[in-house]
């Protein structure tokens, strides 16, 4: 499994922790072991440009996902599909503000956003209440099991 991190944000980020979280999520979601994922960290200007271009919304956001091969979570007994999962773009400065508002560390917010972004790559969404409940519960479980395994839970 290839997980690359491109830090273009100017923020010092624990990239190894982000990769470990992404690997945990991909393993738990039974994504093919040869799938490729890119985590890109950008500044607010770059995120705002992406947000406007792809969502037609103003201002920077915290995370955006760009799926490539439309891979889906694997199922027990069925071989997962090989391919390129896609890109998760994170904005550490927005994540830091959200972490302060929520009362936790910026890295924890980035781990949450990494998990969130990967779930979007795997076809999960939160436009409808039922979808939101499913996605956010799965996100919570994935993050909790990751943090518990890292001694943070």
N, C-alpha and C positions, 0 to 999 in steps of 0.2 A: 504494500500500500504506500503510495507516494503522497505525502502531505508537505507542501511547500509553504513557507511564510515569506511574504514580501512586505517589509516594513518601510513604507514610504511616508509615515506619519510624523516623524521627528520625535515620537514618544518612545521612551525606553519601556519595553514590554517583555515579560517573561514568555518568549516565543516557545520554549520547550514545554511550558505548562499548557499553552494553547494547543500545541501539537498532541500532547498527551490526552487532553480533553477530546479533541477531534477524533483521535484514534479510538478512544473509549466509545464515543457515540457511534462511530462507524462499525466497530465490532459488535456492539449491542444491537444495532439495527441490521446486522448480517449483510453488510455491504461487501461486495466482492473484494478479496484481498489484493487485487491488482488495480482497484479503482484509484483515480487521481483526484486530489483536492488541492486547491490553492486558497490560502488565507491571505488577504491583502489588507494591510492597515494603511489608512490614508488620513490626510488632514481634512479639516472642515470644508475648505474650498473644493477639494476634489470630490468629497462626498456630496456636497451640495450640487455640483455639476452632474454627478450620476443620478442623484435624486430627481433633478429637473428633467434630465434626458429620458430616463426610463419610467418614472412614475408621474411626471408632470406636476411635481409638488415642490414648493419652495423650501429653502433651508436645508441644512445637513440633517441626516438621520443617523441612527446608531449602527444599523446593519442592513446590508442588501445582499441578496443571493442571486446568482446567475447560473442556472443549471445548464449543463451541456448535453449529456446523453439521456436525460430523463430517467436515471436509474431509480429504482424503488427499493424499499427494504426487502431483504430476503425472507423467505419463509422456511420453517423447518422441513427438511427433506427435499427442498428444491434448490438447485444450484443458483446462486445469485448471478446477475448479469454483470459482465465485465465492461468497463468503459471509463469515461471521464465524468466524474460527479459534477464538477463545476467550480465556481469561485464564490467565496464568502468575503465580502468587503466590510471591514469594521472601521469605525471612527473612534479611536481611543479617547479623544477629548470629549466627545459627546457621552461616551460610556463613563468617563470619570465624573461628569456632572450628574448623570443618572445614579451612579454609585453613591455619591455624596447625599443626594436626595433620599435614597433608600437606606442609607446608614450602613453600607458595607464597602469593602475594598474595591478599587477599580479593577483588579484582576478578576475578582468574582463576577463583576458585571461583564467583563470581556469573555469569561468562560460561559456565562449564560447566553450571551449574544452569539458565540461560536456555535453552541448547541442549537439555538434557535435558527441560525442561518443554515446549518446542515439539515435540519428537519425540513426547511423550505426546499432545499435542493432535492430532498427525497419525496417531494410532492405534498407535504403537509401545508395547511393554510389555516388562517384564523379569521377569514372574512365572515363566516357564519358562526353563531354561538356554539352550535354542536361541534363544529370543527375546532373552534378555539378551545373548548373544554378538553377535547382529546389531545390537541397539540400541546397545550400548556401543561397538562398532567404528564404527558410523556417527557416533555422538556424537564419538568421538575424531577421526575424519577431518574432520568439520565444524569442530570447534574448532581443529584444527591448521591447516587452510586459512585460517580466519579470522585466527588469530594470525600466521601467516606473511605474510598480506596487510597486516597492521597493523605489521609490523616487530618482532613479539614472538616469532616462532617460531624 
